Amino acid sequence: MNTLKNHVLSIFIFYFAITLFFLTGSNSDGGHKSVDQENSIDRHALVTRHNPVLTEINRLSPLSVGNGEFAFTADITGLQTFTDFYNRDEDNVPAPGPDGFLQQREIEGASPLATQSQWGWHSFPNPEGHTMADATRMYDSHGRDVPYASLQNTPAGDWLRENPHRLNLARIGFELKKSDGTVVDIEEVESVRQELDLWSGTLHSQFEVEGNPVSVETRVHPDHDMLAVTVDASSLSHEQIGVVIAFPYGRGLHAGDPSDWSKPEHHTTNSISNGDDYREWHRILDEDEYFVKLAWDERGDVEKRADHEYFLSFSDTGNPLSFTVAFLEEQVTDDLPDAYSTKETVEGWWNDFWLRGGAIDLSESSDPRAHELERRIVLSQYLMAIQSSGSMPPQETGLTYNSWFGKFHLEMHWWHGVHFALWDRLDMLENSLDWYDEIMPVARAATELQGYEGIRWPKMVSPDGRDSPSGVGVFLVWQQPHPIYYAELVHRQKPGQETLERFRDVVFETADFMASYPSWVEEKGEYVLGPPLIPAQEIFPPEETFNPGFELAYWKFGLETAQQWRERLGLERDPEWDRVLENLSPLPEKDGLYVNTESHPNTFTDANERRDHPTLLGSCGFLPCNGVDREKMRRTLHEVMDSWNWDHTWGWDYPLVAMTAARVGEPDIAIDALMMDVQKNTYLPNGHNYQDTRLTLYLPGNGGVLTAVAMMAGGWDGAPDMDAPGFPQDGSWVVRHEGLITMP
């Protein structure tokens, strides 16, 4: 009997141990824990431990609130009170060194404060009638003349690049006065503490005027392009605080503050509707217009101070003050939410954002870089949600301030948007995909002028789909397969006829161009990409450059994926697409390593070729390594890490390298690349990827981080059968993750 009892007990203990093993997870995977092995991540703790907190004025790191369509960037007061100070750039500012990881270095510049939207654009008059034809010249493509708008520095080139440009819709700031009635200067603002509560989407700002505390909460409504502000200024008299709303003219500036305050006669601000607690204006700038509605609580009143400038005063500051400012493409008569109802809506939206989709927690890791990487991951999710999830592809500086005149670059859309799919927030990528259908007529007409089939997608783009003259941009082609890649991401999560029909035209028109673009070279017996062509590594002259490795690999991926779409729709494979696929040139290589281009094969013997984007790695990392010799790519990766000129790169290059390292089984290099200590890989206290004084933020870097770490933690097609296969497996990285989608 005792033997039987012992046997039963042994069986019980065995199954209990097995159950416990699967509930708690094994340590054999180097410490990685997926959601199936561990209780859910405490997302509130994960997010809020990275709330940006400023206790002094940092002109490089103003904080923003937004909703993907509209964003407002504030100074230390929670509004745009000291905009001139944030436009100054004569002083150097130390870059952050979180947890002592990054070296402290002096970096220059400031991030201007602006209020921007996806729809807010302006064009100067065009009395000369400049067109793209005026900035165009012919280039030889294997015996055929093809027009390219490369005449950038001409009157037509200048006008077409500058117009349209994205607007600063308004400057909204406090007027603060001391007890003697003089206006407070920024140096007189004391006891500063500003925290962006990521979990609730609320910017909390606290400061003192002559020892008197002021507290401000700033939000943007998720469904309206509307700023909502509440203020506790009970320590000040009502004469000491008010709000200035001012409207500028548009500015054709390549990068920086898009406001022109010197031309009040060039635009009008008409008051079209007034009430006891609101004022509505009609803004007209040449042939462009928009509407603005200011609403306040019952203690407020508005007066006009000057052309385009208004002052909101309050009769009593004893209780918290509130106001909203809504920006509208068209006039609406419906009531808009007030500041207090907006508070509840905003908090609910952001709670839902953080609770849905993916999460990565690195807090149990012993590697000293883990906390900083986790900070970048969390802040990048917030920034991409407010800056890059709207109805059009975003500019590289999002809705913070203008770069490239506010226009967006379609080759960068991949870095802005792919991560949304991998973090199971596919809808935030889909928001901008319908835009490709909208611009098809414009893009098709431009493609026909060059004598190609299908649609060639533009590069530096206006909202209507017009390209911009450029000595570089018009020759790029790596944006062409992007829409096919996006469609495939959607299909992986939403397979079925509806998705196939939705993207059918975009996929097929893109593939038609991709099949018509390569030239047949008889002596090689191959289809060749270029010339004229400039690869993603933008350092080679278009007239002589051909067969860049990354573009060749992407061409094959795009055409093969398009053929799969035909088969899913019950169609035969397109014979012309197959002809190009079967005869496209192989990836260029030399001395057992992959190189940049066939036309410039001296990547590792000519230092001048080892700068800008190291996209020779992209065919196995960014792309799923089809037709790539992984060992050869691994050796190429090591050469890149050892010899590349990292001072002449861009923010998305480090995630690009990390993805290649992960796919070829070098997870330590993946981490080294992501955390490389160089200026272009600096992430400021507000989470922005600093590049230089011109680009104090660069959102493709943020999107790249999210794409790379999602892949490294969540895996990719054909990844090793282990958890978090792109992270080191030596136990120094404990990667808890949930809700991530496998990368192609």
Sequence and secondary structure as in RCSB ss.txt:
>XXXX:A:sequence
MNTLKNHVLSIFIFYFAITLFFLTGSNSDGGHKSVDQENSIDRHALVTRHNPVLTEINRLSPLSVGNGEFAFTAD
ITGLQTFTDFYNRDEDNVPAPGPDGFLQQREIEGASPLATQSQWGWHSFPNPEGHTMADATRMYDSHGRDVPYAS
LQNTPAGDWLRENPHRLNLARIGFELKKSDGTVVDIEEVESVRQELDLWSGTLHSQFEVEGNPVSVETRVHPDHD
MLAVTVDASSLSHEQIGVVIAFPYGRGLHAGDPSDWSKPEHHTTNSISNGDDYREWHRILDEDEYFVKLAWDERG
DVEKRADHEYFLSFSDTGNPLSFTVAFLEEQVTDDLPDAYSTKETVEGWWNDFWLRGGAIDLSESSDPRAHELER
RIVLSQYLMAIQSSGSMPPQETGLTYNSWFGKFHLEMHWWHGVHFALWDRLDMLENSLDWYDEIMPVARAATELQ
GYEGIRWPKMVSPDGRDSPSGVGVFLVWQQPHPIYYAELVHRQKPGQETLERFRDVVFETADFMASYPSWVEEKG
EYVLGPPLIPAQEIFPPEETFNPGFELAYWKFGLETAQQWRERLGLERDPEWDRVLENLSPLPEKDGLYVNTESH
PNTFTDANERRDHPTLLGSCGFLPCNGVDREKMRRTLHEVMDSWNWDHTWGWDYPLVAMTAARVGEPDIAIDALM
MDVQKNTYLPNGHNYQDTRLTLYLPGNGGVLTAVAMMAGGWDGAPDMDAPGFPQDGSWVVRHEGLITMP
>XXXX:A:secstr
 HHHHHHHHHHHHHHHHHHHHHHH  GGGTT EETTTS    HHHHHHTT  EESS  TT  EEEE SSEEEEE 
TTSSSTTHHHHH  SSEEE   GGG S   EEE      EEESS EE    TT   GGGG EEEEETTEEEEE  
  SSHHHHHHHHSSEE    EEEEEEB TTS B  GGGEEEEEEEEETTTTEEEEEEEETTEEEEEEEEE SSSS
EEEEEEE TTS GGGEEEEEE  EE   SEE  EE S GGGEEEEEEEEETTEEEEEEEETTEEEEEEEEE TTE
EEEEEETTEEEEEES  SS EEEEEEEESS   S    HHHHHHHHHHHHHHHHHSS EEE TT  STTHHHHHH
HHHHHHHHHHHHS SSS   TTTTTSEEGGG EEGGGHHHHHHHHHHTT HHHHHTTTHHHHHTHHHHHHHHHHT
T SS    SEE TTS     SSGGG  TTTTHHHHHHHHHHHHS SHHHHHHHHHHHHHHHHHHHHSSEEETTTT
EEE  SS   SSTTS TTT   BHHHHHHHHHHHHHHHHHHHHTT    HHHHHHHHHB    EETTEE SBSSS
  TTT GGGS S  GGGTTBTTSB TT  HHHHHHHHHHHHHH  GGG  TTHHHHHHHHHHHTT HHHHHHHHT
  SGGGEE TTS EE  SS S  HHHHHHHHHHHHHHHH BTT  SSSSTTS  SSS   EEES   B 
